[in-house]
């Protein structure tokens, strides 16, 4: 849903991205690189899963520089 007159003015575009292929191997490689310190992962917000709304709001509001990490309990 766009606010009134959101499409008036300079040209804008809306793009979506869908991952249509298995990403498990790629994610495993990225995780390994991050664990080895070969990949810089900037974390700007970290907190428990229950604070998802707060994390999403901070990301949408551009109040976070880097990634938001949600902590999911093991049990």
N, CA, C and O atoms as a Tripos MOL2 file, in Angstrom:
@<TRIPOS>MOLECULE
protein
  300   299    75     0     0
PROTEIN
NO_CHARGES

@<TRIPOS>ATOM
      1 N           0.8480   -1.1660    0.0000 N.3       1 UNK1
      2 CA          0.0000    0.0000    0.0000 C.3       1 UNK1
      3 C           0.8970    1.2340    0.0000 C.2       1 UNK1
      4 O           1.7890    1.3610    0.8390 O.2       1 UNK1
      5 N           0.6630    2.1210   -0.9220 N.am      2 UNK2
      6 CA          1.4580    3.3380   -1.0330 C.3       2 UNK2
      7 C           0.6530    4.5200   -0.5160 C.2       2 UNK2
      8 O          -0.5590    4.5780   -0.7240 O.2       2 UNK2
      9 N           1.3090    5.4640    0.1560 N.am      3 UNK3
     10 CA          0.5950    6.6530    0.6080 C.3       3 UNK3
     11 C           0.1650    7.5010   -0.5910 C.2       3 UNK3
     12 O           0.7260    7.3610   -1.6770 O.2       3 UNK3
     13 N          -0.8410    8.3940   -0.4020 N.am      4 UNK4
     14 CA         -1.2780    9.2490   -1.5080 C.3       4 UNK4
     15 C          -0.1050   10.0140   -2.1220 C.2       4 UNK4
     16 O           0.7680   10.5150   -1.4120 O.2       4 UNK4
     17 N          -0.1030   10.0930   -3.4350 N.am      5 UNK5
     18 CA          0.8920   10.8370   -4.2230 C.3       5 UNK5
     19 C           2.3020   10.2440   -4.1450 C.2       5 UNK5
     20 O           3.2640   10.9030   -4.5400 O.2       5 UNK5
     21 N           2.4390    9.0250   -3.6480 N.am      6 UNK6
     22 CA          3.7690    8.4080   -3.5390 C.3       6 UNK6
     23 C           4.3850    8.1470   -4.9080 C.2       6 UNK6
     24 O           5.6050    8.0470   -5.0360 O.2       6 UNK6
     25 N           3.5410    8.0380   -5.9310 N.am      7 UNK7
     26 CA          4.0680    7.7580   -7.2620 C.3       7 UNK7
     27 C           4.2280    9.0180   -8.1110 C.2       7 UNK7
     28 O           4.5870    8.9330   -9.2860 O.2       7 UNK7
     29 N           3.9660   10.1700   -7.5300 N.am      8 UNK8
     30 CA          4.1170   11.4370   -8.2440 C.3       8 UNK8
     31 C           5.5200   11.9710   -7.9930 C.2       8 UNK8
     32 O           6.0310   11.8810   -6.8770 O.2       8 UNK8
     33 N           6.1390   12.5220   -9.0200 N.am      9 UNK9
     34 CA          7.4740   13.0920   -8.8590 C.3       9 UNK9
     35 C           8.5040   12.2930   -9.6180 C.2       9 UNK9
     36 O           8.1970   11.6990  -10.6520 O.2       9 UNK9
     37 N           9.7350   12.2740   -9.1110 N.am     10 UNK10
     38 CA         10.8100   11.5420   -9.8050 C.3      10 UNK10
     39 C          10.4580   10.0730   -9.9870 C.2      10 UNK10
     40 O           9.7060    9.4900   -9.2070 O.2      10 UNK10
     41 N          11.0250    9.4940  -11.0390 N.am     11 UNK11
     42 CA         10.7660    8.0780  -11.3280 C.3      11 UNK11
     43 C          11.1750    7.1880  -10.1550 C.2      11 UNK11
     44 O          12.1990    7.4150   -9.5110 O.2      11 UNK11
     45 N          10.3600    6.1820   -9.8950 N.am     12 UNK12
     46 CA         10.6230    5.2360   -8.8070 C.3      12 UNK12
     47 C          10.4540    3.8330   -9.3570 C.2      12 UNK12
     48 O           9.8080    3.6330  -10.3860 O.2      12 UNK12
     49 N          11.0310    2.8750   -8.6750 N.am     13 UNK13
     50 CA         10.8380    1.4820   -9.0810 C.3      13 UNK13
     51 C          10.6280    0.6220   -7.8440 C.2      13 UNK13
     52 O          11.1070    0.9350   -6.7540 O.2      13 UNK13
     53 N           9.9110   -0.4510   -8.0410 N.am     14 UNK14
     54 CA          9.6520   -1.4280   -6.9810 C.3      14 UNK14
     55 C          10.1270   -2.7700   -7.5120 C.2      14 UNK14
     56 O           9.6570   -3.2350   -8.5500 O.2      14 UNK14
     57 N          11.0550   -3.3890   -6.8030 N.am     15 UNK15
     58 CA         11.6370   -4.6400   -7.2550 C.3      15 UNK15
     59 C          11.4710   -5.6970   -6.1770 C.2      15 UNK15
     60 O          11.6430   -5.4240   -4.9890 O.2      15 UNK15
     61 N          11.1370   -6.9010   -6.6030 N.am     16 UNK16
     62 CA         11.0590   -8.0030   -5.6430 C.3      16 UNK16
     63 C          12.1210   -9.0290   -5.9990 C.2      16 UNK16
     64 O          12.6150   -9.0750   -7.1250 O.2      16 UNK16
     65 N          12.4570   -9.8410   -5.0230 N.am     17 UNK17
     66 CA         13.4680  -10.8710   -5.2180 C.3      17 UNK17
     67 C          12.9490  -12.1630   -4.6240 C.2      17 UNK17
     68 O          12.5090  -12.1950   -3.4750 O.2      17 UNK17
     69 N          12.9980  -13.2140   -5.3970 N.am     18 UNK18
     70 CA         12.5800  -14.5270   -4.9290 C.3      18 UNK18
     71 C          13.7260  -15.4990   -5.1740 C.2      18 UNK18
     72 O          14.2320  -15.6080   -6.2900 O.2      18 UNK18
     73 N          14.1250  -16.1960   -4.1320 N.am     19 UNK19
     74 CA         15.1710  -17.2010   -4.2570 C.3      19 UNK19
     75 C          14.5000  -18.5100   -4.6460 C.2      19 UNK19
     76 O          13.8420  -19.1450   -3.8210 O.2      19 UNK19
     77 N          14.6670  -18.9140   -5.9060 N.am     20 UNK20
     78 CA         14.0090  -20.1170   -6.3790 C.3      20 UNK20
     79 C          14.9070  -21.3390   -6.4100 C.2      20 UNK20
     80 O          14.5670  -22.3330   -7.0520 O.2      20 UNK20
     81 N          16.0310  -21.2890   -5.7410 N.am     21 UNK21
     82 CA         16.9450  -22.4270   -5.7470 C.3      21 UNK21
     83 C          17.3900  -22.7250   -4.3200 C.2      21 UNK21
     84 O          17.3100  -21.8550   -3.4530 O.2      21 UNK21
     85 N          17.8580  -23.9410   -4.0680 N.am     22 UNK22
     86 CA         18.3190  -24.2930   -2.7150 C.3      22 UNK22
     87 C          19.5040  -23.4070   -2.3030 C.2      22 UNK22
     88 O          20.4510  -23.2290   -3.0690 O.2      22 UNK22
     89 N          19.4390  -22.8690   -1.1150 N.am     23 UNK23
     90 CA         20.4840  -21.9550   -0.6610 C.3      23 UNK23
     91 C          21.3300  -22.5360    0.4610 C.2      23 UNK23
     92 O          22.2250  -21.8590    0.9670 O.2      23 UNK23
     93 N          21.0640  -23.7800    0.8600 N.am     24 UNK24
     94 CA         21.7490  -24.3890    2.0030 C.3      24 UNK24
     95 C          23.2600  -24.3820    1.8950 C.2      24 UNK24
     96 O          23.9430  -24.0060    2.8480 O.2      24 UNK24
     97 N          23.8010  -24.7910    0.7520 N.am     25 UNK25
     98 CA         25.2590  -24.8390    0.5940 C.3      25 UNK25
     99 C          25.8710  -23.4440    0.6450 C.2      25 UNK25
    100 O          26.9210  -23.2390    1.2530 O.2      25 UNK25
    101 N          25.2050  -22.4890    0.0010 N.am     26 UNK26
    102 CA         25.7140  -21.1130    0.0180 C.3      26 UNK26
    103 C          25.7000  -20.5460    1.4330 C.2      26 UNK26
    104 O          26.6590  -19.8980    1.8510 O.2      26 UNK26
    105 N          24.6180  -20.7840    2.1710 N.am     27 UNK27
    106 CA         24.5330  -20.2880    3.5460 C.3      27 UNK27
    107 C          25.5770  -20.9430    4.4340 C.2      27 UNK27
    108 O          26.1420  -20.2900    5.3110 O.2      27 UNK27
    109 N          25.8370  -22.2220    4.2190 N.am     28 UNK28
    110 CA         26.8640  -22.9240    4.9960 C.3      28 UNK28
    111 C          28.2350  -22.2980    4.7390 C.2      28 UNK28
    112 O          29.0170  -22.1110    5.6700 O.2      28 UNK28
    113 N          28.5230  -21.9760    3.4880 N.am     29 UNK29
    114 CA         29.8090  -21.3500    3.1410 C.3      29 UNK29
    115 C          29.9260  -19.9660    3.7720 C.2      29 UNK29
    116 O          30.9800  -19.6250    4.3110 O.2      29 UNK29
    117 N          28.8620  -19.1630    3.7150 N.am     30 UNK30
    118 CA         28.8890  -17.8340    4.3310 C.3      30 UNK30
    119 C          29.0730  -17.9320    5.8450 C.2      30 UNK30
    120 O          29.8050  -17.1370    6.4350 O.2      30 UNK30
    121 N          28.4160  -18.8970    6.4690 N.am     31 UNK31
    122 CA         28.5560  -19.1020    7.9110 C.3      31 UNK31
    123 C          29.9850  -19.4650    8.2710 C.2      31 UNK31
    124 O          30.5300  -18.9570    9.2510 O.2      31 UNK31
    125 N          30.5880  -20.3350    7.4900 N.am     32 UNK32
    126 CA         31.9720  -20.7300    7.7280 C.3      32 UNK32
    127 C          32.9140  -19.5350    7.5840 C.2      32 UNK32
    128 O          33.7980  -19.3390    8.4170 O.2      32 UNK32
    129 N          32.7310  -18.7430    6.5370 N.am     33 UNK33
    130 CA         33.5770  -17.5600    6.3360 C.3      33 UNK33
    131 C          33.4330  -16.5660    7.4900 C.2      33 UNK33
    132 O          34.4190  -15.9840    7.9400 O.2      33 UNK33
    133 N          32.2140  -16.3780    7.9590 N.am     34 UNK34
    134 CA         31.9900  -15.4650    9.0810 C.3      34 UNK34
    135 C          32.6450  -15.9990   10.3510 C.2      34 UNK34
    136 O          33.2600  -15.2390   11.0990 O.2      34 UNK34
    137 N          32.5160  -17.2970   10.5940 N.am     35 UNK35
    138 CA         33.1100  -17.9080   11.7890 C.3      35 UNK35
    139 C          34.6330  -17.8130   11.7690 C.2      35 UNK35
    140 O          35.2580  -17.6590   12.8180 O.2      35 UNK35
    141 N          35.2290  -17.9030   10.5880 N.am     36 UNK36
    142 CA         36.6890  -17.8100   10.4560 C.3      36 UNK36
    143 C          37.1880  -16.3670   10.4930 C.2      36 UNK36
    144 O          38.3940  -16.1240   10.5490 O.2      36 UNK36
    145 N          36.2610  -15.4150   10.4630 N.am     37 UNK37
    146 CA         36.6610  -14.0130   10.4640 C.3      37 UNK37
    147 C          37.0240  -13.4800    9.0830 C.2      37 UNK37
    148 O          37.5200  -12.3610    8.9550 O.2      37 UNK37
    149 N          36.7760  -14.2840    8.0490 N.am     38 UNK38
    150 CA         37.0990  -13.8770    6.6810 C.3      38 UNK38
    151 C          35.9900  -13.0280    6.0640 C.2      38 UNK38
    152 O          36.1730  -12.4510    4.9920 O.2      38 UNK38
    153 N          34.8580  -12.9510    6.7260 N.am     39 UNK39
    154 CA         33.7190  -12.1890    6.2390 C.3      39 UNK39
    155 C          33.2710  -11.2710    7.3600 C.2      39 UNK39
    156 O          32.9300  -11.7310    8.4500 O.2      39 UNK39
    157 N          33.2710   -9.9920    7.0960 N.am     40 UNK40
    158 CA         32.8640   -9.0210    8.1060 C.3      40 UNK40
    159 C          31.3410   -8.9570    8.1750 C.2      40 UNK40
    160 O          30.6700   -8.7460    7.1640 O.2      40 UNK40
    161 N          30.8150   -9.1390    9.3630 N.am     41 UNK41
    162 CA         29.3710   -9.0940    9.5690 C.3      41 UNK41
    163 C          29.0890   -7.9830   10.5740 C.2      41 UNK41
    164 O          29.3160   -8.1550   11.7710 O.2      41 UNK41
    165 N          28.6010   -6.8570   10.0960 N.am     42 UNK42
    166 CA         28.2830   -5.7310   10.9750 C.3      42 UNK42
    167 C          26.9430   -5.9350   11.6530 C.2      42 UNK42
    168 O          25.9110   -5.9650   10.9830 O.2      42 UNK42
    169 N          26.9410   -6.0730   12.9520 N.am     43 UNK43
    170 CA         25.7070   -6.2650   13.7150 C.3      43 UNK43
    171 C          25.3650   -4.9520   14.4030 C.2      43 UNK43
    172 O          26.1180   -4.4600   15.2440 O.2      43 UNK43
    173 N          24.2220   -4.3950   14.0340 N.am     44 UNK44
    174 CA         23.8000   -3.1230   14.6030 C.3      44 UNK44
    175 C          22.7230   -3.2560   15.6590 C.2      44 UNK44
    176 O          22.4860   -2.3180   16.4190 O.2      44 UNK44
    177 N          22.0670   -4.4030   15.7200 N.am     45 UNK45
    178 CA         21.0200   -4.6570   16.7120 C.3      45 UNK45
    179 C          21.0370   -6.1430   17.0230 C.2      45 UNK45
    180 O          21.1610   -6.9690   16.1190 O.2      45 UNK45
    181 N          20.9110   -6.4860   18.3020 N.am     46 UNK46
    182 CA         20.8660   -7.8850   18.7080 C.3      46 UNK46
    183 C          19.9320   -8.0060   19.8910 C.2      46 UNK46
    184 O          19.9960   -7.2060   20.8250 O.2      46 UNK46
    185 N          19.0680   -8.9980   19.8560 N.am     47 UNK47
    186 CA         18.1410   -9.1950   20.9600 C.3      47 UNK47
    187 C          17.3440  -10.4650   20.8010 C.2      47 UNK47
    188 O          17.4860  -11.1640   19.7970 O.2      47 UNK47
    189 N          16.4940  -10.7830   21.7860 N.am     48 UNK48
    190 CA         15.7220  -12.0200   21.7520 C.3      48 UNK48
    191 C          14.6430  -11.9850   20.6650 C.2      48 UNK48
    192 O          14.1710  -10.9200   20.2670 O.2      48 UNK48
    193 N          14.2710  -13.1680   20.2010 N.am     49 UNK49
    194 CA         13.2680  -13.3540   19.1690 C.3      49 UNK49
    195 C          11.9710  -12.6030   19.4950 C.2      49 UNK49
    196 O          11.2940  -12.1020   18.5970 O.2      49 UNK49
    197 N          11.6370  -12.5320   20.7700 N.am     50 UNK50
    198 CA         10.3890  -11.8860   21.1840 C.3      50 UNK50
    199 C          10.3740  -10.3900   20.8550 C.2      50 UNK50
    200 O           9.3070   -9.7760   20.8370 O.2      50 UNK50
    201 N          11.5280   -9.8050   20.5990 N.am     51 UNK51
    202 CA         11.6090   -8.3720   20.2660 C.3      51 UNK51
    203 C          11.7140   -8.1520   18.7540 C.2      51 UNK51
    204 O          12.2710   -7.1520   18.3020 O.2      51 UNK51
    205 N          11.1690   -9.1060   17.9730 N.am     52 UNK52
    206 CA         11.2080   -9.0250   16.5160 C.3      52 UNK52
    207 C          10.6430   -7.6990   16.0140 C.2      52 UNK52
    208 O          11.2320   -7.0620   15.1420 O.2      52 UNK52
    209 N           9.5000   -7.2840   16.5650 N.am     53 UNK53
    210 CA          8.8630   -6.0390   16.1290 C.3      53 UNK53
    211 C           9.7760   -4.8350   16.2920 C.2      53 UNK53
    212 O           9.8250   -3.9590   15.4290 O.2      53 UNK53
    213 N          10.4870   -4.8000   17.3900 N.am     54 UNK54
    214 CA         11.4300   -3.7010   17.6450 C.3      54 UNK54
    215 C          12.5630   -3.7200   16.6090 C.2      54 UNK54
    216 O          12.9470   -2.6790   16.0760 O.2      54 UNK54
    217 N          13.0840   -4.9110   16.3370 N.am     55 UNK55
    218 CA         14.1730   -5.0400   15.3610 C.3      55 UNK55
    219 C          13.6940   -4.6280   13.9730 C.2      55 UNK55
    220 O          14.3810   -3.8870   13.2700 O.2      55 UNK55
    221 N          12.5260   -5.1050   13.5820 N.am     56 UNK56
    222 CA         11.9890   -4.7670   12.2550 C.3      56 UNK56
    223 C          11.7450   -3.2730   12.1290 C.2      56 UNK56
    224 O          12.0420   -2.6790   11.0920 O.2      56 UNK56
    225 N          11.2040   -2.6600   13.1800 N.am     57 UNK57
    226 CA         10.9650   -1.2190   13.1520 C.3      57 UNK57
    227 C          12.2570   -0.4270   13.0310 C.2      57 UNK57
    228 O          12.3180    0.5640   12.3030 O.2      57 UNK57
    229 N          13.2880   -0.8620   13.7430 N.am     58 UNK58
    230 CA         14.5840   -0.1870   13.6800 C.3      58 UNK58
    231 C          15.2080   -0.3200   12.2950 C.2      58 UNK58
    232 O          15.8120    0.6260   11.7910 O.2      58 UNK58
    233 N          15.0630   -1.4900   11.6790 N.am     59 UNK59
    234 CA         15.5840   -1.6860   10.3180 C.3      59 UNK59
    235 C          14.8110   -0.8390    9.3220 C.2      59 UNK59
    236 O          15.4090   -0.1590    8.4880 O.2      59 UNK59
    237 N          13.4830   -0.8750    9.4010 N.am     60 UNK60
    238 CA         12.6590   -0.0800    8.4830 C.3      60 UNK60
    239 C          12.9140    1.4080    8.6410 C.2      60 UNK60
    240 O          12.9200    2.1520    7.6600 O.2      60 UNK60
    241 N          13.1240    1.8430    9.8820 N.am     61 UNK61
    242 CA         13.3590    3.2560   10.1500 C.3      61 UNK61
    243 C          14.7970    3.6850    9.9320 C.2      61 UNK61
    244 O          15.1600    4.8320   10.1940 O.2      61 UNK61
    245 N          15.6130    2.7620    9.4530 N.am     62 UNK62
    246 CA         17.0350    3.0320    9.1910 C.3      62 UNK62
    247 C          17.7590    3.5430   10.4360 C.2      62 UNK62
    248 O          18.6160    4.4240   10.3600 O.2      62 UNK62
    249 N          17.3930    2.9690   11.5810 N.am     63 UNK63
    250 CA         18.0320    3.3180   12.8480 C.3      63 UNK63
    251 C          19.1550    2.3550   13.1860 C.2      63 UNK63
    252 O          19.8430    2.5260   14.1930 O.2      63 UNK63
    253 N          19.3440    1.3360   12.3430 N.am     64 UNK64
    254 CA         20.3510    0.3050   12.5800 C.3      64 UNK64
    255 C          21.3740    0.3510   11.4580 C.2      64 UNK64
    256 O          21.0210    0.3290   10.2790 O.2      64 UNK64
    257 N          22.6310    0.4150   11.8320 N.am     65 UNK65
    258 CA         23.7030    0.3290   10.8570 C.3      65 UNK65
    259 C          24.2390   -1.0890   10.9120 C.2      65 UNK65
    260 O          24.9200   -1.4570   11.8690 O.2      65 UNK65
    261 N          23.9470   -1.8800    9.9130 N.am     66 UNK66
    262 CA         24.3660   -3.2800    9.9070 C.3      66 UNK66
    263 C          23.1770   -4.2060    9.9650 C.2      66 UNK66
    264 O          22.0650   -3.8350    9.5880 O.2      66 UNK66
    265 N          23.4110   -5.3960   10.4330 N.am     67 UNK67
    266 CA         22.3780   -6.4400   10.4890 C.3      67 UNK67
    267 C          21.6950   -6.4720   11.8450 C.2      67 UNK67
    268 O          22.2540   -6.0250   12.8470 O.2      67 UNK67
    269 N          20.4920   -6.9990   11.8660 N.am     68 UNK68
    270 CA         19.7840   -7.2670   13.1090 C.3      68 UNK68
    271 C          19.8430   -8.7710   13.3560 C.2      68 UNK68
    272 O          19.5210   -9.5610   12.4690 O.2      68 UNK68
    273 N          20.2490   -9.1600   14.5460 N.am     69 UNK69
    274 CA         20.3660  -10.5760   14.8980 C.3      69 UNK69
    275 C          19.3310  -10.9010   15.9700 C.2      69 UNK69
    276 O          19.2950  -10.2800   17.0320 O.2      69 UNK69
    277 N          18.4890  -11.8900   15.6660 N.am     70 UNK70
    278 CA         17.4950  -12.3490   16.6240 C.3      70 UNK70
    279 C          17.9970  -13.6270   17.2780 C.2      70 UNK70
    280 O          18.3800  -14.5740   16.5900 O.2      70 UNK70
    281 N          17.9960  -13.6540   18.6000 N.am     71 UNK71
    282 CA         18.4670  -14.8140   19.3490 C.3      71 UNK71
    283 C          17.2960  -15.7840   19.5420 C.2      71 UNK71
    284 O          16.2800  -15.4310   20.1410 O.2      71 UNK71
    285 N          17.4500  -17.0020   19.0310 N.am     72 UNK72
    286 CA         16.4090  -18.0300   19.1300 C.3      72 UNK72
    287 C          16.8810  -19.0560   20.1440 C.2      72 UNK72
    288 O          17.9650  -19.6170   19.9870 O.2      72 UNK72
    289 N          16.0770  -19.3210   21.2020 N.am     73 UNK73
    290 CA         16.4840  -20.2970   22.2070 C.3      73 UNK73
    291 C          16.6250  -21.6870   21.6140 C.2      73 UNK73
    292 O          15.9140  -22.0440   20.6740 O.2      73 UNK73
    293 N          17.5400  -22.4670   22.1620 N.am     74 UNK74
    294 CA         17.7890  -23.8170   21.6580 C.3      74 UNK74
    295 C          16.6990  -24.8050   22.0770 C.2      74 UNK74
    296 O          16.4680  -25.7870   21.3720 O.2      74 UNK74
    297 N          16.0350  -24.5740   23.1890 N.am     75 UNK75
    298 CA         15.0570  -25.5720   23.6510 C.3      75 UNK75
    299 C          13.6930  -25.3430   23.1310 C.2      75 UNK75
    300 O          12.7780  -26.1060   23.4410 O.2      75 UNK75
@<TRIPOS>BOND
     1     1     2 1
     2     2     3 1
     3     3     4 2
     4     3     5 am
     5     5     6 1
     6     6     7 1
     7     7     8 2
     8     7     9 am
     9     9    10 1
    10    10    11 1
    11    11    12 2
    12    11    13 am
    13    13    14 1
    14    14    15 1
    15    15    16 2
    16    15    17 am
    17    17    18 1
    18    18    19 1
    19    19    20 2
    20    19    21 am
    21    21    22 1
    22    22    23 1
    23    23    24 2
    24    23    25 am
    25    25    26 1
    26    26    27 1
    27    27    28 2
    28    27    29 am
    29    29    30 1
    30    30    31 1
    31    31    32 2
    32    31    33 am
    33    33    34 1
    34    34    35 1
    35    35    36 2
    36    35    37 am
    37    37    38 1
    38    38    39 1
    39    39    40 2
    40    39    41 am
    41    41    42 1
    42    42    43 1
    43    43    44 2
    44    43    45 am
    45    45    46 1
    46    46    47 1
    47    47    48 2
    48    47    49 am
    49    49    50 1
    50    50    51 1
    51    51    52 2
    52    51    53 am
    53    53    54 1
    54    54    55 1
    55    55    56 2
    56    55    57 am
    57    57    58 1
    58    58    59 1
    59    59    60 2
    60    59    61 am
    61    61    62 1
    62    62    63 1
    63    63    64 2
    64    63    65 am
    65    65    66 1
    66    66    67 1
    67    67    68 2
    68    67    69 am
    69    69    70 1
    70    70    71 1
    71    71    72 2
    72    71    73 am
    73    73    74 1
    74    74    75 1
    75    75    76 2
    76    75    77 am
    77    77    78 1
    78    78    79 1
    79    79    80 2
    80    79    81 am
    81    81    82 1
    82    82    83 1
    83    83    84 2
    84    83    85 am
    85    85    86 1
    86    86    87 1
    87    87    88 2
    88    87    89 am
    89    89    90 1
    90    90    91 1
    91    91    92 2
    92    91    93 am
    93    93    94 1
    94    94    95 1
    95    95    96 2
    96    95    97 am
    97    97    98 1
    98    98    99 1
    99    99   100 2
   100    99   101 am
   101   101   102 1
   102   102   103 1
   103   103   104 2
   104   103   105 am
   105   105   106 1
   106   106   107 1
   107   107   108 2
   108   107   109 am
   109   109   110 1
   110   110   111 1
   111   111   112 2
   112   111   113 am
   113   113   114 1
   114   114   115 1
   115   115   116 2
   116   115   117 am
   117   117   118 1
   118   118   119 1
   119   119   120 2
   120   119   121 am
   121   121   122 1
   122   122   123 1
   123   123   124 2
   124   123   125 am
   125   125   126 1
   126   126   127 1
   127   127   128 2
   128   127   129 am
   129   129   130 1
   130   130   131 1
   131   131   132 2
   132   131   133 am
   133   133   134 1
   134   134   135 1
   135   135   136 2
   136   135   137 am
   137   137   138 1
   138   138   139 1
   139   139   140 2
   140   139   141 am
   141   141   142 1
   142   142   143 1
   143   143   144 2
   144   143   145 am
   145   145   146 1
   146   146   147 1
   147   147   148 2
   148   147   149 am
   149   149   150 1
   150   150   151 1
   151   151   152 2
   152   151   153 am
   153   153   154 1
   154   154   155 1
   155   155   156 2
   156   155   157 am
   157   157   158 1
   158   158   159 1
   159   159   160 2
   160   159   161 am
   161   161   162 1
   162   162   163 1
   163   163   164 2
   164   163   165 am
   165   165   166 1
   166   166   167 1
   167   167   168 2
   168   167   169 am
   169   169   170 1
   170   170   171 1
   171   171   172 2
   172   171   173 am
   173   173   174 1
   174   174   175 1
   175   175   176 2
   176   175   177 am
   177   177   178 1
   178   178   179 1
   179   179   180 2
   180   179   181 am
   181   181   182 1
   182   182   183 1
   183   183   184 2
   184   183   185 am
   185   185   186 1
   186   186   187 1
   187   187   188 2
   188   187   189 am
   189   189   190 1
   190   190   191 1
   191   191   192 2
   192   191   193 am
   193   193   194 1
   194   194   195 1
   195   195   196 2
   196   195   197 am
   197   197   198 1
   198   198   199 1
   199   199   200 2
   200   199   201 am
   201   201   202 1
   202   202   203 1
   203   203   204 2
   204   203   205 am
   205   205   206 1
   206   206   207 1
   207   207   208 2
   208   207   209 am
   209   209   210 1
   210   210   211 1
   211   211   212 2
   212   211   213 am
   213   213   214 1
   214   214   215 1
   215   215   216 2
   216   215   217 am
   217   217   218 1
   218   218   219 1
   219   219   220 2
   220   219   221 am
   221   221   222 1
   222   222   223 1
   223   223   224 2
   224   223   225 am
   225   225   226 1
   226   226   227 1
   227   227   228 2
   228   227   229 am
   229   229   230 1
   230   230   231 1
   231   231   232 2
   232   231   233 am
   233   233   234 1
   234   234   235 1
   235   235   236 2
   236   235   237 am
   237   237   238 1
   238   238   239 1
   239   239   240 2
   240   239   241 am
   241   241   242 1
   242   242   243 1
   243   243   244 2
   244   243   245 am
   245   245   246 1
   246   246   247 1
   247   247   248 2
   248   247   249 am
   249   249   250 1
   250   250   251 1
   251   251   252 2
   252   251   253 am
   253   253   254 1
   254   254   255 1
   255   255   256 2
   256   255   257 am
   257   257   258 1
   258   258   259 1
   259   259   260 2
   260   259   261 am
   261   261   262 1
   262   262   263 1
   263   263   264 2
   264   263   265 am
   265   265   266 1
   266   266   267 1
   267   267   268 2
   268   267   269 am
   269   269   270 1
   270   270   271 1
   271   271   272 2
   272   271   273 am
   273   273   274 1
   274   274   275 1
   275   275   276 2
   276   275   277 am
   277   277   278 1
   278   278   279 1
   279   279   280 2
   280   279   281 am
   281   281   282 1
   282   282   283 1
   283   283   284 2
   284   283   285 am
   285   285   286 1
   286   286   287 1
   287   287   288 2
   288   287   289 am
   289   289   290 1
   290   290   291 1
   291   291   292 2
   292   291   293 am
   293   293   294 1
   294   294   295 1
   295   295   296 2
   296   295   297 am
   297   297   298 1
   298   298   299 1
   299   299   300 2
@<TRIPOS>SUBSTRUCTURE
     1 UNK1         2 RESIDUE 1 A UNK
     2 UNK2         6 RESIDUE 1 A UNK
     3 UNK3        10 RESIDUE 1 A UNK
     4 UNK4        14 RESIDUE 1 A UNK
     5 UNK5        18 RESIDUE 1 A UNK
     6 UNK6        22 RESIDUE 1 A UNK
     7 UNK7        26 RESIDUE 1 A UNK
     8 UNK8        30 RESIDUE 1 A UNK
     9 UNK9        34 RESIDUE 1 A UNK
    10 UNK10       38 RESIDUE 1 A UNK
    11 UNK11       42 RESIDUE 1 A UNK
    12 UNK12       46 RESIDUE 1 A UNK
    13 UNK13       50 RESIDUE 1 A UNK
    14 UNK14       54 RESIDUE 1 A UNK
    15 UNK15       58 RESIDUE 1 A UNK
    16 UNK16       62 RESIDUE 1 A UNK
    17 UNK17       66 RESIDUE 1 A UNK
    18 UNK18       70 RESIDUE 1 A UNK
    19 UNK19       74 RESIDUE 1 A UNK
    20 UNK20       78 RESIDUE 1 A UNK
    21 UNK21       82 RESIDUE 1 A UNK
    22 UNK22       86 RESIDUE 1 A UNK
    23 UNK23       90 RESIDUE 1 A UNK
    24 UNK24       94 RESIDUE 1 A UNK
    25 UNK25       98 RESIDUE 1 A UNK
    26 UNK26      102 RESIDUE 1 A UNK
    27 UNK27      106 RESIDUE 1 A UNK
    28 UNK28      110 RESIDUE 1 A UNK
    29 UNK29      114 RESIDUE 1 A UNK
    30 UNK30      118 RESIDUE 1 A UNK
    31 UNK31      122 RESIDUE 1 A UNK
    32 UNK32      126 RESIDUE 1 A UNK
    33 UNK33      130 RESIDUE 1 A UNK
    34 UNK34      134 RESIDUE 1 A UNK
    35 UNK35      138 RESIDUE 1 A UNK
    36 UNK36      142 RESIDUE 1 A UNK
    37 UNK37      146 RESIDUE 1 A UNK
    38 UNK38      150 RESIDUE 1 A UNK
    39 UNK39      154 RESIDUE 1 A UNK
    40 UNK40      158 RESIDUE 1 A UNK
    41 UNK41      162 RESIDUE 1 A UNK
    42 UNK42      166 RESIDUE 1 A UNK
    43 UNK43      170 RESIDUE 1 A UNK
    44 UNK44      174 RESIDUE 1 A UNK
    45 UNK45      178 RESIDUE 1 A UNK
    46 UNK46      182 RESIDUE 1 A UNK
    47 UNK47      186 RESIDUE 1 A UNK
    48 UNK48      190 RESIDUE 1 A UNK
    49 UNK49      194 RESIDUE 1 A UNK
    50 UNK50      198 RESIDUE 1 A UNK
    51 UNK51      202 RESIDUE 1 A UNK
    52 UNK52      206 RESIDUE 1 A UNK
    53 UNK53      210 RESIDUE 1 A UNK
    54 UNK54      214 RESIDUE 1 A UNK
    55 UNK55      218 RESIDUE 1 A UNK
    56 UNK56      222 RESIDUE 1 A UNK
    57 UNK57      226 RESIDUE 1 A UNK
    58 UNK58      230 RESIDUE 1 A UNK
    59 UNK59      234 RESIDUE 1 A UNK
    60 UNK60      238 RESIDUE 1 A UNK
    61 UNK61      242 RESIDUE 1 A UNK
    62 UNK62      246 RESIDUE 1 A UNK
    63 UNK63      250 RESIDUE 1 A UNK
    64 UNK64      254 RESIDUE 1 A UNK
    65 UNK65      258 RESIDUE 1 A UNK
    66 UNK66      262 RESIDUE 1 A UNK
    67 UNK67      266 RESIDUE 1 A UNK
    68 UNK68      270 RESIDUE 1 A UNK
    69 UNK69      274 RESIDUE 1 A UNK
    70 UNK70      278 RESIDUE 1 A UNK
    71 UNK71      282 RESIDUE 1 A UNK
    72 UNK72      286 RESIDUE 1 A UNK
    73 UNK73      290 RESIDUE 1 A UNK
    74 UNK74      294 RESIDUE 1 A UNK
    75 UNK75      298 RESIDUE 1 A UNK
